[in-house]
Amino acid sequence: MRVVILCVAAVWLWQAPSTDSKKPADTTSAAQEQAGGSASKSGNPVAATPDSLAAGKKTYGVDCAMCHGPKGGGDGDLAKQMTLDLKDLADPSTLKEKSDQELYEIIDKGKGRMIGEEGRLKPAQVWNVVNYVRAMSKKG
């Protein structure tokens, strides 16, 4: 049941417009403490190192790929079953206008009908997923 809820929520990640432009005050500082670093210009305190990308890929595979697909194409099995129309995360234009902080907030808090990972993933884990999704779009 939780898998279905997560997938349904993921569908609307890119479809619903964001009405909340307020950034959580403790998101970056908590991740900085866990990552042991300082935030970059993008607001991302976790460097996109090979370790971060590997960890992000693992988390993405467990929590995101069922809807967004293994390569971010929006063609995950659950998205197909539910006839969802998700954007291609591997397409650089999809994420072009989104900051790392915005991606963090979407993954952590959810957006539209996509529920977030808040309370289930540590901030550094969410940043790893942000790094991995960014890397997917750069390869596109």
Protein Blocks (a to p, Z undefined) as FASTA:
>chain_A
ZZmmmmmmmmmmmmpccfbfbdcfklmmmmmmmnopacdfkopabdcbfklmmmmmmmmm
mmmmmmnopnonopafklmmnopacddfklmklmmmpcfklmmmmmmnogajbccfehka
cfklmmmmmmmmmmmmmmZZ
